[in-house]
Amino acid sequence: NHIISETRSAKSWAGFPDEALAIASNGSGDYLILLPDDENPSAFGERLYFWSHETGESRLYGSVIDL
């Protein structure tokens, strides 16, 4: 899917992080996301997170380097 479209759609969910970039979804409202880098907040980090629409929480899923 298109990253901009995924992110726009994800932002309609309550609790979706404003600074997140959605790169994939499972079709049920959950997303794989990138968050800004801790050391350079103007760039996205290499950690990949799973964001749950049910809890609004993000948990570490892996690294884009591992892909």
C-alpha positions as CSV (number, residue, x, y, z in Angstrom):
1,N,0.0,0.0,0.0
2,H,0.9,3.6,-0.2
3,I,2.7,5.0,2.9
4,I,0.9,8.4,2.8
5,S,-2.5,6.7,2.4
6,E,-1.7,4.2,5.2
7,T,-0.6,7.0,7.5
8,R,-3.6,9.2,6.7
9,S,-6.0,6.3,7.4
10,A,-4.2,5.4,10.6
11,K,-4.5,8.9,12.0
12,S,-8.3,8.5,12.0
13,W,-7.9,6.0,14.9
14,A,-8.0,7.4,18.4
15,G,-4.6,7.1,20.1
16,F,-2.5,6.7,16.9
17,P,0.8,8.6,17.5
18,D,0.9,11.9,15.7
19,E,4.5,11.5,14.9
20,A,4.2,8.0,13.5
21,L,4.6,6.9,9.9
22,A,2.4,3.9,9.1
23,I,4.0,1.5,6.6
24,A,1.6,-1.5,6.7
25,S,-1.7,-2.6,8.2
26,N,-3.3,-5.9,8.8
27,G,-6.7,-4.8,7.6
28,S,-8.1,-4.8,11.2
29,G,-6.9,-1.4,12.3
30,D,-3.4,-2.4,13.6
31,Y,-0.3,-1.0,11.9
32,L,3.4,-1.4,11.6
33,I,4.9,2.0,12.2
34,L,8.1,4.0,12.3
35,L,8.7,6.6,15.0
36,P,11.2,9.5,15.1
37,D,14.7,8.6,16.0
38,D,15.6,9.3,19.6
39,E,18.9,11.0,18.7
40,N,17.6,12.8,15.6
41,P,13.9,13.5,15.9
42,S,13.7,15.0,12.4
43,A,14.3,11.5,10.9
44,F,12.6,8.2,11.5
45,G,14.5,5.6,13.4
46,E,15.3,2.1,12.2
47,R,13.0,0.4,14.8
48,L,9.8,-1.0,13.6
49,Y,6.8,-1.0,16.0
50,F,3.4,-2.7,16.1
51,W,0.6,-0.3,17.0
52,S,-2.6,-1.8,18.3
53,H,-5.9,0.0,17.6
54,E,-7.5,-1.8,20.6
55,T,-5.0,-0.6,23.2
56,G,-3.4,2.4,21.5
57,E,0.0,1.1,22.5
58,S,3.1,0.6,20.4
59,R,5.5,-2.3,21.0
60,L,8.8,-3.0,19.4
61,Y,8.4,-5.4,16.6
62,G,11.9,-5.5,15.0
63,S,14.2,-3.4,12.9
64,V,14.0,-2.3,9.3
65,I,17.6,-3.4,9.0
66,D,16.4,-7.0,9.8
67,L,14.1,-6.9,6.8
